[in-house]
Amino acid sequence: MRTTSGASASSAEVSQVSASLVKSAVAAGAGRRGRPPPIPPDRTPATTRRHPPVIGEHTDEVLAEIRRARERERERDQ
């Protein structure tokens, strides 16, 4: 990641900035009415439980849904 000055930022620096922005956003909403976040963001580790889909992994399902939607539209228009 490049900063506005053109210098390269490390992932640790990016993480610190991200955490700071989240804390600022939470603090900014502190005076508002409503529910607080269910779990404080600083205690929720970011984890991935699944691998990202490979190219074309869901193509058949997506195309089938598009076909069903078009069939429903045709039936509705008749």
C-alpha positions in Angstrom: 0.0 0.0 0.0 1.3 3.5 -0.9 0.7 6.5 1.3 -0.1 9.9 0.0 3.6 10.8 0.2 4.4 7.8 -2.0 6.1 5.8 0.7 5.2 2.2 1.1 3.2 1.2 4.3 3.7 -2.1 6.0 0.8 -4.4 6.8 1.3 -3.8 10.5 0.9 0.0 9.8 -2.2 -0.6 7.7 -3.6 -2.8 10.5 -2.9 -0.1 13.1 -4.6 2.6 10.9 -7.6 0.3 10.3 -8.0 -0.4 14.0 -7.7 3.3 14.8 -10.4 4.1 12.2 -12.8 1.5 13.7 -12.2 2.8 17.2 -12.8 6.3 16.0 -16.0 5.3 14.2 -17.3 3.5 17.3 -16.4 6.5 19.5 -18.1 8.9 17.1 -21.3 7.0 17.5 -21.0 6.8 21.3 -23.2 9.8 21.9 -26.0 8.5 19.7 -29.0 6.5 20.9 -29.2 2.9 19.8 -27.5 -0.4 20.4 -23.7 -0.6 20.7 -22.0 -3.2 18.6 -22.7 -6.7 20.0 -19.0 -7.5 20.4 -16.3 -4.8 20.6 -14.4 -4.7 17.3 -11.0 -5.0 19.1 -12.0 -8.4 20.5 -13.1 -10.0 17.3 -10.3 -11.5 15.4 -10.7 -11.5 11.7 -10.6 -15.1 10.5 -11.6 -16.9 7.3 -13.4 -20.2 7.6 -13.6 -21.1 4.0 -11.4 -20.8 0.9 -12.4 -18.3 -1.7 -14.4 -19.8 -4.6 -12.4 -20.9 -7.6 -13.3 -19.4 -11.0 -16.4 -21.0 -12.3 -17.2 -22.8 -9.0 -20.8 -21.4 -8.8 -21.4 -20.7 -12.5 -24.0 -23.6 -12.9 -26.0 -22.4 -9.8 -26.0 -18.8 -10.9 -27.1 -19.6 -14.5 -29.8 -21.9 -13.2 -31.1 -19.1 -11.0 -31.1 -16.7 -13.9 -33.0 -19.2 -16.0 -35.6 -19.7 -13.3 -36.0 -15.9 -12.9 -36.5 -15.5 -16.7 -39.1 -18.3 -16.7 -41.0 -16.6 -13.8 -41.0 -13.3 -15.7 -42.3 -15.0 -18.9 -45.1 -16.7 -16.9 -46.0 -13.5 -15.2 -46.1 -11.5 -18.5 -48.4 -14.0 -20.2 
